[in-house]
Amino acid sequence: MGRDGNEEIPCAELAEKAGTITWEITTRIGARVRRVYV
C-alpha cells in the first residue's frame, strides 16, 4: 500500500489497524492520489 525507503505497510495491515477490510481502504482512496500498478 505504501513504501518509504525500507519501510512498507501492506494494505491488509493498514485495514487491520483501522478496524476495517482491505476493500474499504482501496476503494476510498481519492482521485488525486497517484496510483502505481505493478
C-alpha distance matrix in Angstrom:
0.0 3.8 7.1 10.6 13.4 13.4 11.1 7.6 6.0 5.0 4.9 8.6 9.2 8.2 10.3 13.0 13.4 13.8 16.2 14.9 13.4 10.1 12.2 12.9 9.5 8.7 12.4 13.0 11.0 14.1 15.6 15.7 12.1 11.9 10.1 9.9 10.7 11.4
3.8 0.0 3.8 7.0 10.0 10.7 8.4 5.7 5.5 6.8 7.9 11.3 10.8 9.5 12.5 14.8 14.3 15.0 18.0 17.3 16.4 13.4 15.6 15.8 12.1 11.7 15.2 15.0 12.5 14.9 16.4 15.6 11.9 11.6 10.7 10.5 12.3 12.8
7.1 3.8 0.0 3.8 6.3 7.2 5.7 4.3 6.6 8.8 11.0 14.0 13.0 12.3 15.7 17.4 16.7 17.9 20.9 20.6 19.7 16.8 19.2 19.5 15.8 15.4 18.9 18.7 16.0 18.1 19.3 18.0 14.3 13.4 12.8 11.7 13.7 13.6
10.6 7.0 3.8 0.0 3.8 6.1 5.2 6.4 9.1 12.1 14.3 17.1 15.6 14.7 18.3 19.8 18.4 19.8 23.0 23.1 22.8 20.1 22.5 22.5 18.7 18.6 21.8 21.2 18.3 20.0 21.2 19.3 15.8 15.0 15.2 14.3 16.8 16.7
13.4 10.0 6.3 3.8 0.0 3.8 5.6 7.9 11.4 14.2 17.0 19.5 17.9 17.7 21.3 22.4 21.3 23.0 26.1 26.3 25.7 23.0 25.5 25.7 22.0 21.7 25.1 24.7 21.8 23.5 24.4 22.4 19.0 17.7 17.7 16.1 18.3 17.6
13.4 10.7 7.2 6.1 3.8 0.0 3.8 6.6 10.3 12.9 16.3 18.2 16.4 16.9 20.5 21.1 20.2 22.5 25.2 25.6 24.9 22.3 25.2 25.7 22.2 22.1 25.7 25.6 23.1 25.2 26.4 24.8 21.2 20.1 19.4 17.6 19.2 17.9
11.1 8.4 5.7 5.2 5.6 3.8 0.0 3.8 7.1 10.2 13.4 15.2 13.1 13.4 17.1 17.6 16.5 18.8 21.6 22.1 21.7 19.4 22.4 22.7 19.1 19.5 23.1 22.8 20.5 22.9 24.5 23.2 19.5 19.0 18.4 17.2 18.8 18.0
7.6 5.7 4.3 6.4 7.9 6.6 3.8 0.0 3.8 6.5 9.8 11.7 10.1 10.5 14.0 14.9 14.4 16.4 19.0 19.1 18.3 15.8 18.8 19.3 15.8 16.0 19.8 19.7 17.7 20.4 22.1 21.2 17.5 17.0 15.9 14.8 16.0 15.3
6.0 5.5 6.6 9.1 11.4 10.3 7.1 3.8 0.0 3.8 6.6 8.3 6.5 6.7 10.2 11.2 10.8 12.7 15.2 15.3 14.6 12.4 15.6 15.9 12.6 13.3 17.0 17.0 15.5 18.6 20.7 20.3 16.7 16.9 15.7 15.2 16.1 15.9
5.0 6.8 8.8 12.1 14.2 12.9 10.2 6.5 3.8 0.0 3.8 5.4 5.4 6.4 8.8 10.1 11.0 12.6 14.4 13.7 12.2 9.6 12.8 13.9 10.9 11.3 15.1 15.8 14.7 18.2 20.1 20.4 16.8 16.9 14.9 14.3 14.4 14.1
4.9 7.9 11.0 14.3 17.0 16.3 13.4 9.8 6.6 3.8 0.0 3.8 5.5 5.1 6.1 8.6 10.0 10.5 12.1 10.7 9.0 6.0 9.1 10.1 7.3 7.8 11.5 12.3 11.8 15.5 17.7 18.5 15.2 15.8 13.8 14.0 13.9 14.4
8.6 11.3 14.0 17.1 19.5 18.2 15.2 11.7 8.3 5.4 3.8 0.0 3.8 5.5 5.1 6.2 8.7 9.8 10.4 9.2 7.3 5.5 9.3 10.6 8.8 10.1 13.3 14.4 14.7 18.5 20.9 22.0 18.8 19.6 17.5 17.6 17.0 17.0
9.2 10.8 13.0 15.6 17.9 16.4 13.1 10.1 6.5 5.4 5.5 3.8 0.0 3.8 5.4 5.1 6.3 8.6 9.8 10.0 9.5 8.6 12.4 12.8 10.5 12.4 15.7 16.0 16.0 19.6 22.3 22.9 19.6 20.5 18.9 19.1 19.1 19.1
8.2 9.5 12.3 14.7 17.7 16.9 13.4 10.5 6.7 6.4 5.1 5.5 3.8 0.0 3.8 5.5 5.2 6.2 8.6 8.7 8.9 7.9 11.2 10.7 7.9 10.3 13.4 12.9 12.9 16.3 19.3 19.7 16.7 18.1 17.0 17.8 18.4 19.1
10.3 12.5 15.7 18.3 21.3 20.5 17.1 14.0 10.2 8.8 6.1 5.1 5.4 3.8 0.0 3.8 5.5 5.0 6.0 5.1 5.2 5.4 8.6 7.9 6.3 9.3 11.8 11.7 12.7 16.3 19.4 20.5 17.8 19.6 18.2 19.3 19.4 20.3
13.0 14.8 17.4 19.8 22.4 21.1 17.6 14.9 11.2 10.1 8.6 6.2 5.1 5.5 3.8 0.0 3.8 5.4 5.1 6.1 7.0 8.2 11.6 11.2 10.0 13.0 15.5 15.3 16.5 20.0 23.2 24.1 21.4 23.0 21.7 22.4 22.4 22.9
13.4 14.3 16.7 18.4 21.3 20.2 16.5 14.4 10.8 11.0 10.0 8.7 6.3 5.2 5.5 3.8 0.0 3.8 5.5 7.8 9.8 10.8 14.0 12.7 11.0 14.3 16.7 15.7 16.5 19.7 23.1 23.5 20.8 22.8 22.0 23.0 23.6 24.2
13.8 15.0 17.9 19.8 23.0 22.5 18.8 16.4 12.7 12.6 10.5 9.8 8.6 6.2 5.0 5.4 3.8 0.0 3.8 5.6 8.4 9.8 12.2 10.1 8.8 12.5 14.2 12.8 14.1 17.1 20.7 21.4 19.2 21.6 21.0 22.6 23.3 24.5
16.2 18.0 20.9 23.0 26.1 25.2 21.6 19.0 15.2 14.4 12.1 10.4 9.8 8.6 6.0 5.1 5.5 3.8 0.0 3.8 7.2 9.9 12.1 10.3 10.3 13.9 15.3 14.4 16.4 19.5 23.0 24.2 22.1 24.4 23.5 25.0 25.2 26.2
14.9 17.3 20.6 23.1 26.3 25.6 22.1 19.1 15.3 13.7 10.7 9.2 10.0 8.7 5.1 6.1 7.8 5.6 3.8 0.0 3.8 6.9 8.5 6.8 7.7 11.0 12.0 11.8 14.1 17.4 20.7 22.4 20.4 22.6 21.3 22.9 22.8 24.0
13.4 16.4 19.7 22.8 25.7 24.9 21.7 18.3 14.6 12.2 9.0 7.3 9.5 8.9 5.2 7.0 9.8 8.4 7.2 3.8 0.0 3.8 5.5 5.7 6.8 9.2 10.5 11.4 13.6 17.1 20.0 21.9 19.7 21.4 19.6 20.9 20.2 21.2
10.1 13.4 16.8 20.1 23.0 22.3 19.4 15.8 12.4 9.6 6.0 5.5 8.6 7.9 5.4 8.2 10.8 9.8 9.9 6.9 3.8 0.0 3.8 5.5 5.1 6.3 8.6 10.2 11.5 15.2 17.7 19.6 17.0 18.3 16.2 17.2 16.4 17.4
12.2 15.6 19.2 22.5 25.5 25.2 22.4 18.8 15.6 12.8 9.1 9.3 12.4 11.2 8.6 11.6 14.0 12.2 12.1 8.5 5.5 3.8 0.0 3.8 5.5 5.4 6.1 8.5 10.5 13.9 16.1 18.6 16.6 18.0 15.8 17.2 16.2 17.8
12.9 15.8 19.5 22.5 25.7 25.7 22.7 19.3 15.9 13.9 10.1 10.6 12.8 10.7 7.9 11.2 12.7 10.1 10.3 6.8 5.7 5.5 3.8 0.0 3.8 5.6 5.3 6.1 8.9 12.1 14.8 17.2 15.6 17.7 16.3 18.4 18.1 20.1
9.5 12.1 15.8 18.7 22.0 22.2 19.1 15.8 12.6 10.9 7.3 8.8 10.5 7.9 6.3 10.0 11.0 8.8 10.3 7.7 6.8 5.1 5.5 3.8 0.0 3.8 5.7 5.7 6.9 10.6 13.5 15.2 13.0 15.0 13.8 15.8 16.0 17.9
8.7 11.7 15.4 18.6 21.7 22.1 19.5 16.0 13.3 11.3 7.8 10.1 12.4 10.3 9.3 13.0 14.3 12.5 13.9 11.0 9.2 6.3 5.4 5.6 3.8 0.0 3.8 5.6 5.8 9.4 11.5 13.5 11.3 12.7 10.9 12.8 12.7 14.9
12.4 15.2 18.9 21.8 25.1 25.7 23.1 19.8 17.0 15.1 11.5 13.3 15.7 13.4 11.8 15.5 16.7 14.2 15.3 12.0 10.5 8.6 6.1 5.3 5.7 3.8 0.0 3.8 5.6 8.3 10.2 13.1 11.9 13.7 12.3 14.8 14.7 17.3
13.0 15.0 18.7 21.2 24.7 25.6 22.8 19.7 17.0 15.8 12.3 14.4 16.0 12.9 11.7 15.3 15.7 12.8 14.4 11.8 11.4 10.2 8.5 6.1 5.7 5.6 3.8 0.0 3.8 6.2 9.2 11.5 10.7 13.4 13.0 16.0 16.7 19.5
11.0 12.5 16.0 18.3 21.8 23.1 20.5 17.7 15.5 14.7 11.8 14.7 16.0 12.9 12.7 16.5 16.5 14.1 16.4 14.1 13.6 11.5 10.5 8.9 6.9 5.8 5.6 3.8 0.0 3.8 6.7 8.4 6.9 9.7 9.7 12.9 14.2 17.2
14.1 14.9 18.1 20.0 23.5 25.2 22.9 20.4 18.6 18.2 15.5 18.5 19.6 16.3 16.3 20.0 19.7 17.1 19.5 17.4 17.1 15.2 13.9 12.1 10.6 9.4 8.3 6.2 3.8 0.0 3.8 5.5 5.9 9.2 10.3 14.0 15.7 19.1
15.6 16.4 19.3 21.2 24.4 26.4 24.5 22.1 20.7 20.1 17.7 20.9 22.3 19.3 19.4 23.2 23.1 20.7 23.0 20.7 20.0 17.7 16.1 14.8 13.5 11.5 10.2 9.2 6.7 3.8 0.0 3.8 5.6 7.8 9.1 12.9 14.7 18.3
15.7 15.6 18.0 19.3 22.4 24.8 23.2 21.2 20.3 20.4 18.5 22.0 22.9 19.7 20.5 24.1 23.5 21.4 24.2 22.4 21.9 19.6 18.6 17.2 15.2 13.5 13.1 11.5 8.4 5.5 3.8 0.0 3.8 6.3 9.1 12.7 15.3 18.8
12.1 11.9 14.3 15.8 19.0 21.2 19.5 17.5 16.7 16.8 15.2 18.8 19.6 16.7 17.8 21.4 20.8 19.2 22.1 20.4 19.7 17.0 16.6 15.6 13.0 11.3 11.9 10.7 6.9 5.9 5.6 3.8 0.0 3.8 6.3 9.8 12.6 15.9
11.9 11.6 13.4 15.0 17.7 20.1 19.0 17.0 16.9 16.9 15.8 19.6 20.5 18.1 19.6 23.0 22.8 21.6 24.4 22.6 21.4 18.3 18.0 17.7 15.0 12.7 13.7 13.4 9.7 9.2 7.8 6.3 3.8 0.0 3.8 6.8 10.0 13.2
10.1 10.7 12.8 15.2 17.7 19.4 18.4 15.9 15.7 14.9 13.8 17.5 18.9 17.0 18.2 21.7 22.0 21.0 23.5 21.3 19.6 16.2 15.8 16.3 13.8 10.9 12.3 13.0 9.7 10.3 9.1 9.1 6.3 3.8 0.0 3.8 6.4 9.7
9.9 10.5 11.7 14.3 16.1 17.6 17.2 14.8 15.2 14.3 14.0 17.6 19.1 17.8 19.3 22.4 23.0 22.6 25.0 22.9 20.9 17.2 17.2 18.4 15.8 12.8 14.8 16.0 12.9 14.0 12.9 12.7 9.8 6.8 3.8 0.0 3.8 6.5
10.7 12.3 13.7 16.8 18.3 19.2 18.8 16.0 16.1 14.4 13.9 17.0 19.1 18.4 19.4 22.4 23.6 23.3 25.2 22.8 20.2 16.4 16.2 18.1 16.0 12.7 14.7 16.7 14.2 15.7 14.7 15.3 12.6 10.0 6.4 3.8 0.0 3.8
11.4 12.8 13.6 16.7 17.6 17.9 18.0 15.3 15.9 14.1 14.4 17.0 19.1 19.1 20.3 22.9 24.2 24.5 26.2 24.0 21.2 17.4 17.8 20.1 17.9 14.9 17.3 19.5 17.2 19.1 18.3 18.8 15.9 13.2 9.7 6.5 3.8 0.0
